[in-house]
Amino acid sequence: MLWRRPDTATQGLAAFLRVGGAPADRNLISLEVDAGVTYKGLFPGRELDVLGVAASYALIGSPSRRLDRDTVLFTGVNRPVRDYEAVLELTYQLRISPWWVLQPDLQLVFHPGGHSADPIPAPAARPIPNALVLGLRSAITF
């Protein structure tokens, strides 16, 4: 927790950061970074609700990028070269009752699949377009 609201035990601003690396010669993703912040108790009367904002970045390793470039060179077929995938996320966890949580989620995905080619029947040179993902999670605890 970065900052706690005075006279409360759990309300305030929290953050997270995660960094991971893997050998690029054996893994598609060689670097992955996630970071975000949450705020609990943002609105009066909604002390248990949580607002969250996060970002994620995954780097495609250089051997995979080289393979994509070589495939274009040797086949003569133009196609995207994979590079990275990034996600921005906004979510709000709403405590409806002591036993029910509802959580809408909005994600913007940039370079889905690392900027992979769009599946057939799309033209081979066209990458999968950026995506907007909407979600809703419901959790009931008995």
C-alpha positions in Angstrom: 0.0 0.0 0.0 1.4 3.4 -1.0 -1.0 5.6 1.0 -3.7 4.7 3.5 -6.7 6.8 4.3 -6.4 8.1 7.9 -8.5 6.2 10.4 -9.0 3.2 8.1 -7.3 -0.2 7.9 -7.6 -1.1 4.2 -8.7 2.0 2.3 -6.3 3.9 0.1 -3.9 3.6 -2.8 -1.9 0.5 -3.6 0.3 -0.5 -6.4 2.0 -3.5 -8.0 4.9 -4.1 -10.4 6.0 -7.4 -11.9 8.9 -7.9 -14.2 9.8 -11.3 -15.8 12.5 -12.4 -18.2 13.2 -15.6 -20.0 15.9 -16.8 -22.5 14.7 -15.7 -25.9 16.3 -18.7 -27.6 13.7 -21.0 -25.9 10.7 -18.7 -25.2 8.5 -16.7 -27.5 8.2 -13.9 -24.9 11.6 -12.7 -23.6 10.4 -9.8 -21.3 7.1 -9.2 -19.6 6.2 -6.2 -17.4 3.0 -5.5 -15.5 2.2 -2.5 -13.4 -0.9 -1.0 -11.9 -2.6 0.9 -9.1 -5.8 0.3 -7.1 -7.8 2.6 -4.9 -10.1 1.1 -2.3 -12.9 3.3 -0.9 -12.9 6.0 -3.6 -16.5 7.0 -3.2 -18.4 7.9 0.1 -20.6 5.0 1.1 -18.7 2.6 -1.1 -15.7 1.9 1.2 -15.2 -1.7 0.0 -15.3 -1.0 -3.7 -11.9 -1.0 -5.6 -10.9 0.9 -8.7 -8.0 -0.5 -10.7 -5.9 0.7 -13.6 -3.1 -1.4 -15.0 -0.8 -1.9 -18.0 1.0 -4.9 -19.4 3.8 -5.3 -21.9 5.2 -8.5 -23.5 8.2 -8.4 -25.8 8.6 -11.1 -28.5 12.1 -12.4 -28.4 14.6 -11.5 -31.1 14.9 -15.1 -32.5 11.2 -15.1 -33.2 11.4 -11.7 -34.9 14.3 -13.0 -37.0 12.3 -16.0 -38.0 9.4 -13.8 -39.2 11.8 -11.6 -41.2 13.5 -14.7 -42.7 10.1 -16.2 -43.6 9.2 -13.0 -45.5 12.7 -13.0 -47.2 12.7 -16.6 -48.3 9.0 -17.0 -49.3 8.5 -13.6 -50.8 5.2 -13.4 -48.9 4.7 -10.2 -47.1 3.5 -10.7 -43.5 3.8 -8.9 -40.2 6.8 -9.3 -38.0 5.9 -10.0 -34.4 7.2 -7.5 -31.9 5.1 -7.0 -28.7 1.7 -7.1 -27.1 0.5 -4.4 -24.7 -2.7 -4.1 -22.7 -4.2 -1.2 -20.8 -7.0 -2.1 -18.3 -9.6 -0.3 -16.3 -11.7 -2.2 -13.8 -14.0 -1.5 -10.9 -14.9 -4.1 -8.2 -18.3 -3.3 -6.8 -19.4 -5.0 -3.6 -23.1 -5.4 -4.0 -23.6 -7.3 -0.7 -21.3 -9.1 1.7 -21.6 -12.2 -0.4 -21.7 -10.7 -4.0 -19.1 -8.9 -6.0 -19.6 -7.5 -9.5 -16.6 -6.4 -11.6 -16.9 -4.7 -15.0 -13.6 -4.7 -16.9 -12.4 -2.7 -20.0 -9.2 -3.7 -21.8 -7.4 -2.1 -24.8 -5.1 -4.7 -26.5 -2.4 -3.4 -28.8 -0.7 -5.8 -31.2 -2.8 -8.9 -30.2 -0.7 -12.0 -30.6 2.4 -9.9 -30.7 1.4 -8.4 -34.1 0.7 -11.7 -35.7 -0.9 -12.1 -39.1 -4.7 -12.0 -39.1 -6.0 -15.6 -39.7 -7.3 -16.7 -43.1 -9.3 -15.5 -45.0 -7.6 -12.1 -44.3 -4.7 -11.0 -46.5 -1.4 -12.4 -45.2 0.1 -8.9 -44.8 -2.6 -7.7 -42.4 -1.9 -8.1 -38.7 -4.6 -8.8 -36.2 -6.1 -5.4 -35.4 -6.0 -3.8 -32.0 -8.9 -4.9 -29.8 -11.3 -3.5 -27.2 -12.3 -6.2 -24.7 -15.3 -5.7 -22.4 -15.9 -8.1 -19.5 -18.0 -8.6 -16.5 -17.1 -10.9 -13.5 -19.5 -11.9 -10.9 -18.4 -13.7 -7.7 -20.8 -15.1 -5.2 -19.5 -16.4 -1.9 -21.5 -18.8 0.3 
